[in-house]
Amino acid sequence: MDYQDYIWDLGGTLLDNYETSTAAFVETLASFGIQANHDEVYKALKISTPYAVAQFVPDIPPFLQTYKANEAIELAHPVLFEGASELLKKILAQGGRNFLISHRNDQVLEILEKTGILAYFTEVVTSSRGFKRKPNPESMLYLKDKYQIENGLVIGDRPIDIEAGQAAGFATYLFDNMENLEQFIKI
């Protein structure tokens, strides 16, 4: 194992939520009388939720709140990527530590509990902590200082995860699938 500490993103990295989020976004658009292509919404959400909102509904302020409520309903049944739980467990078994940083609120803790992986994390940082959003490295620097992380890897599925990790002085991995990640970290 090349790293001691792993700082994970949740959505699109551990949690296969882009399909769920896309379905909720398209459904919410329809409730506002707007039709959109599934694949275009998916691509926009991969960049960020604010980006998708700006692309599809920049002039409808109540959209975001309605979408988030619909998405929360969909996320009541979270699905992990195949192999995620096993990889987190292997890291712990080899003496490593897992951390998680999410832009979401404390609903993240419920998601981690429902998927059975909450216990695999030393600390989970959510938006309720008040840190600036990635790509700002503030939340990662907090973990780095608090836990004296010297040999860490940031794992995320978007460029903002990689930018934040690099700005905090960590190695980074742009997530594509669990199999490739396991080979990369040599577990």
C-alpha positions as CSV (number, residue, x, y, z in Angstrom):
1,M,0.0,0.0,0.0
2,D,1.6,3.2,-1.2
3,Y,-0.4,5.6,1.1
4,Q,-1.3,5.7,4.8
5,D,-4.3,8.1,4.6
6,Y,-7.1,8.3,2.0
7,I,-9.3,11.3,1.6
8,W,-12.4,10.3,-0.3
9,D,-15.1,12.2,-2.2
10,L,-18.6,10.6,-1.9
11,G,-20.8,11.2,-4.9
12,G,-19.4,9.6,-8.1
13,T,-16.5,8.1,-6.2
14,L,-17.9,5.8,-3.5
15,L,-21.6,6.4,-4.1
16,D,-23.0,5.8,-7.6
17,N,-25.3,8.8,-7.4
18,Y,-25.1,10.5,-10.7
19,E,-27.9,8.4,-12.2
20,T,-30.1,9.1,-9.2
21,S,-29.3,12.9,-9.3
22,T,-29.9,13.1,-13.0
23,A,-33.3,11.4,-12.7
24,A,-34.2,13.8,-9.9
25,F,-32.9,16.8,-11.9
26,V,-34.8,15.8,-15.1
27,E,-38.0,15.2,-13.0
28,T,-37.7,18.6,-11.3
29,L,-37.1,20.3,-14.7
30,A,-40.3,18.6,-16.0
31,S,-42.3,19.9,-13.0
32,F,-41.2,23.4,-14.1
33,G,-42.3,22.6,-17.6
34,I,-38.8,22.2,-19.0
35,Q,-37.7,19.2,-21.1
36,A,-34.0,18.3,-21.1
37,N,-31.8,15.5,-22.5
38,H,-30.8,13.0,-19.8
39,D,-27.1,12.8,-21.1
40,E,-26.7,16.5,-21.2
41,V,-28.0,16.8,-17.6
42,Y,-25.7,14.0,-16.5
43,K,-22.7,15.7,-18.0
44,A,-23.6,19.0,-16.4
45,L,-24.1,17.5,-13.0
46,K,-20.6,15.8,-13.3
47,I,-19.2,19.3,-13.4
48,S,-21.3,20.5,-10.5
49,T,-24.9,21.2,-9.4
50,P,-24.5,25.0,-9.6
51,Y,-23.2,24.5,-13.2
52,A,-26.2,22.4,-14.1
53,V,-28.6,24.9,-12.6
54,A,-26.9,27.7,-14.5
55,Q,-27.1,25.7,-17.8
56,F,-30.8,24.6,-17.5
57,V,-32.6,27.0,-15.1
58,P,-30.6,30.1,-14.4
59,D,-33.7,32.3,-13.9
60,I,-35.8,30.0,-11.7
61,P,-34.7,30.5,-8.0
62,P,-37.0,27.9,-6.4
63,F,-35.7,25.2,-8.7
64,L,-32.6,24.3,-6.6
65,Q,-34.6,23.8,-3.4
66,T,-37.2,21.7,-5.2
67,Y,-34.4,19.6,-6.9
68,K,-32.6,19.1,-3.6
69,A,-35.8,17.8,-2.0
70,N,-36.4,15.4,-4.9
71,E,-32.8,14.3,-4.9
72,A,-33.0,13.6,-1.1
73,I,-35.9,11.3,-1.7
74,E,-34.0,9.4,-4.4
75,L,-30.9,9.2,-2.1
76,A,-32.9,7.5,0.6
77,H,-31.8,4.3,-1.3
78,P,-28.0,4.9,-1.8
79,V,-26.0,2.5,-3.9
80,L,-22.2,2.2,-3.5
81,F,-20.0,1.4,-6.5
82,E,-19.2,-2.3,-6.6
83,G,-16.1,-3.0,-4.4
84,A,-16.2,0.3,-2.5
85,S,-17.0,-1.3,0.9
86,E,-14.3,-4.0,0.5
87,L,-11.6,-1.5,-0.5
88,L,-12.3,0.7,2.5
89,K,-12.1,-2.4,4.7
90,K,-8.8,-3.5,3.1
91,I,-7.3,0.0,3.8
92,L,-8.2,-0.3,7.5
93,A,-6.9,-3.8,7.7
94,Q,-3.5,-2.7,6.4
95,G,-3.3,0.1,9.0
96,G,-4.5,2.9,6.8
97,R,-7.1,5.6,7.6
98,N,-10.1,6.8,5.5
99,F,-11.5,10.3,5.6
100,L,-14.4,11.7,3.6
101,I,-15.1,15.3,2.5
102,S,-18.5,16.2,1.0
103,H,-20.2,19.3,-0.2
104,R,-23.5,17.8,1.1
105,N,-24.9,18.5,4.5
106,D,-25.1,15.9,7.4
107,Q,-27.4,13.8,5.2
108,V,-24.0,12.2,4.2
109,L,-23.8,10.5,7.6
110,E,-27.2,8.9,7.0
111,I,-26.0,7.7,3.5
112,L,-22.9,6.3,5.0
113,E,-24.9,4.5,7.7
114,K,-27.4,3.1,5.2
115,T,-24.6,1.7,3.0
116,G,-22.8,0.2,6.0
117,I,-19.5,2.1,5.6
118,L,-19.7,4.9,8.2
119,A,-17.5,2.9,10.6
120,Y,-14.7,2.8,8.0
121,F,-14.0,6.6,8.3
122,T,-11.8,8.3,10.9
123,E,-13.7,11.6,10.2
124,V,-16.4,12.8,7.8
125,V,-16.4,16.5,6.9
126,T,-19.7,17.8,5.6
127,S,-20.9,21.3,4.5
128,S,-22.2,21.9,8.0
129,R,-18.6,22.4,9.1
130,G,-18.5,25.7,7.2
131,F,-15.4,25.1,5.1
132,K,-15.2,26.6,1.6
133,R,-16.2,24.3,-1.2
134,K,-13.6,22.4,-3.2
135,P,-11.5,23.2,-5.1
136,N,-10.5,25.3,-2.1
137,P,-8.3,23.0,0.0
138,E,-9.4,24.4,3.3
139,S,-11.2,21.1,4.5
140,M,-8.3,19.0,3.4
141,L,-5.8,21.2,5.2
142,Y,-7.9,20.9,8.3
143,L,-7.6,17.1,8.1
144,K,-3.9,17.3,7.2
145,D,-3.2,19.4,10.3
146,K,-5.5,17.6,12.7
147,Y,-4.4,14.1,11.9
148,Q,-0.8,14.9,10.9
149,I,-1.3,13.4,7.5
150,E,2.1,13.1,5.7
151,N,1.4,10.4,3.1
152,G,-2.2,11.0,1.8
153,L,-4.1,10.3,-1.4
154,V,-7.2,12.3,-2.4
155,I,-9.6,10.3,-4.4
156,G,-12.4,12.1,-6.4
157,D,-14.2,11.9,-9.7
158,R,-14.0,15.6,-10.6
159,P,-11.2,18.1,-11.4
160,I,-12.2,20.1,-8.3
161,D,-11.3,17.2,-6.1
162,I,-7.9,16.9,-7.8
163,E,-7.3,20.7,-7.6
164,A,-8.1,20.8,-3.9
165,G,-5.9,17.7,-3.1
166,Q,-2.9,19.2,-5.0
167,A,-3.4,22.6,-3.4
168,A,-3.3,20.8,0.0
169,G,0.0,19.0,-0.9
170,F,-1.5,15.5,-1.4
171,A,-1.2,13.0,-4.2
172,T,-4.4,12.7,-6.1
173,Y,-6.4,10.1,-8.1
174,L,-9.1,10.9,-10.6
175,F,-11.6,8.1,-9.9
176,D,-12.9,6.0,-12.8
177,N,-13.6,2.6,-11.2
178,M,-12.6,0.5,-8.1
179,E,-10.6,-2.0,-9.9
180,N,-8.2,0.6,-11.4
181,L,-8.0,2.4,-8.0
182,E,-7.0,-0.8,-6.2
183,Q,-4.3,-1.4,-8.7
184,F,-3.1,2.2,-8.4
185,I,-2.8,2.0,-4.6
186,K,-1.4,-1.5,-4.7
187,I,-3.8,-3.2,-2.4
